[in-house]
Amino acid sequence: MSRLPRSFEELITLLKRRHALIMEGRPDKGPGRFKTEPNRAGYTLFVAPELVEGTLSKGYEIYRGLTSPLDRAIFTMFLISEVHPFADGNGRASRVLMNAELVAAGECRIIVPTVYRNNLLSALKALSVNGITGAVGRALDFAQRYTLAIELISPIWTRRTTCSI
């Protein structure tokens, strides 16, 4: 979980491997394989299949320039959710890569409770469509505080990572 990409090729390998693990129970969704058909959510049309790798490559260049683990985590999550490289499971894959950044830095991971999912999606849309950056930070800050509350009542988590907000 704490392995981070040291190259663009490693990013692709980690992304596909983690997606395959997440989606192994859904073979019809192509676990670990980039989409071959365009995908959309509502009115949002995501990156065309033939542009996925090139877009991720440009995103990786930006990622390499970020130094803060939290910035890298949020950027990684946003990049994967915006590109939507898979037919399904993109949000889950993006959050796994986000948490890898946090775990590698000894930071508190972020769990997005199901009841809060729409809040995060609205914040991501505000950033994507209108360039409003603060909403994503606030949504993830709330989710990280939620995760901290779980860690405080579940000692098994406390041994794996530290949460200090």
C-alpha positions in Angstrom: 0.0 0.0 0.0 2.9 2.4 0.6 4.6 1.8 -2.7 4.7 4.9 -4.8 5.5 5.3 -8.5 9.1 6.3 -9.2 8.4 6.6 -12.9 5.4 7.0 -15.3 5.7 3.3 -16.2 5.5 2.3 -12.5 2.5 4.5 -12.1 0.7 2.6 -14.8 1.8 -0.7 -13.4 0.6 0.2 -9.8 -2.6 1.7 -11.1 -3.5 -1.4 -13.1 -2.4 -3.8 -10.4 -4.4 -2.1 -7.7 -7.5 -1.8 -10.0 -7.3 -5.5 -10.8 -7.3 -6.3 -7.0 -10.2 -4.0 -6.3 -12.3 -5.2 -9.2 -11.3 -8.9 -9.2 -14.9 -9.9 -8.3 -16.2 -8.1 -11.4 -14.5 -9.7 -14.4 -17.0 -8.1 -16.8 -15.5 -4.7 -15.9 -12.0 -5.5 -17.1 -10.0 -5.5 -13.9 -6.6 -4.0 -14.4 -7.3 -3.0 -18.1 -7.8 0.5 -19.3 -11.2 1.2 -20.9 -11.7 0.6 -24.6 -15.0 2.6 -24.8 -15.7 6.2 -23.8 -17.3 6.6 -20.4 -19.4 9.3 -18.8 -21.1 10.1 -15.5 -24.2 12.2 -16.1 -23.2 15.0 -18.4 -19.5 14.5 -17.8 -17.6 12.8 -20.6 -14.2 11.5 -19.4 -10.9 11.3 -21.3 -11.2 9.3 -24.5 -9.7 5.8 -24.4 -6.9 6.6 -26.9 -5.9 9.6 -24.8 -5.8 8.0 -21.3 -2.1 7.1 -21.2 -1.0 10.4 -22.7 -3.1 12.3 -20.2 -1.8 10.3 -17.3 1.7 10.9 -18.5 1.2 14.7 -18.4 -0.4 14.3 -15.0 2.6 12.4 -13.8 4.8 15.3 -14.8 2.8 17.6 -12.5 2.7 14.9 -9.7 6.6 14.8 -9.7 6.7 18.5 -9.0 4.6 18.2 -5.8 6.5 17.8 -2.5 3.8 17.7 0.1 2.4 14.2 0.7 -1.1 15.6 1.1 -0.8 17.6 -2.2 0.4 14.5 -4.0 -2.4 12.4 -2.5 -5.1 14.9 -3.5 -3.6 15.4 -6.9 -3.3 11.7 -7.6 -6.9 11.1 -6.5 -8.1 14.0 -8.7 -6.0 12.9 -11.7 -7.4 9.3 -11.7 -11.0 10.4 -11.1 -10.8 13.0 -13.9 -9.1 10.7 -16.5 -11.4 7.8 -15.5 -9.1 5.3 -17.2 -11.2 2.2 -16.4 -14.7 1.1 -17.3 -15.6 1.0 -13.6 -14.0 1.4 -10.2 -12.2 4.6 -11.0 -13.2 6.3 -7.8 -12.1 3.4 -5.7 -8.8 3.1 -7.6 -8.2 6.9 -7.2 -8.7 6.7 -3.4 -6.4 3.7 -3.1 -3.6 5.6 -4.8 -4.4 8.7 -2.7 -4.1 6.6 0.5 -0.8 5.1 -0.7 0.6 8.5 -0.8 -0.6 9.2 2.8 0.5 5.8 4.2 3.9 6.1 2.7 4.4 9.5 4.5 3.0 8.1 7.8 0.0 10.3 7.4 -3.6 9.4 8.2 -5.4 7.6 5.4 -8.8 8.9 4.2 -11.9 6.9 4.2 -14.9 8.3 2.4 -18.0 7.0 4.0 -20.8 6.0 1.6 -23.1 8.6 3.0 -20.5 11.2 2.2 -19.7 10.1 -1.3 -21.9 12.6 -3.0 -20.3 15.4 -1.1 -16.9 14.4 -2.5 -18.3 14.0 -6.0 -19.8 17.5 -5.8 -16.5 18.9 -4.6 -14.6 17.1 -7.5 -17.1 18.5 -10.0 -16.7 22.0 -8.6 -13.0 21.7 -9.2 -13.3 20.0 -12.6 -16.0 22.2 -14.1 -15.6 25.6 -12.3 -12.0 25.5 -11.0 -13.2 25.8 -7.3 -10.3 24.2 -5.3 -11.4 24.7 -1.7 -14.3 22.3 -1.8 -12.1 19.2 -2.4 -9.8 20.2 0.4 -12.8 20.6 2.8 -14.4 17.4 1.8 -11.2 15.4 2.2 -10.4 17.1 5.5 -13.8 16.0 6.8 -13.3 12.5 5.6 -9.8 12.4 7.2 -11.3 13.6 10.5 -13.9 10.8 10.2 -11.1 8.3 9.7 -9.3 9.7 12.7 -12.5 9.0 14.8 -12.4 5.4 13.6 -8.7 5.1 14.5 -9.4 6.4 18.0 -12.0 3.6 18.7 -10.2 0.8 16.8 -6.8 0.0 18.2 -5.9 -2.3 15.4 -5.7 0.7 13.0 -3.6 2.8 15.3 -0.7 0.4 14.8 -0.7 0.8 11.1 -0.7 4.6 10.7 -0.9 7.7 12.7 -3.5 10.4 12.4 -2.7 13.8 13.6 -4.9 16.6 12.1 
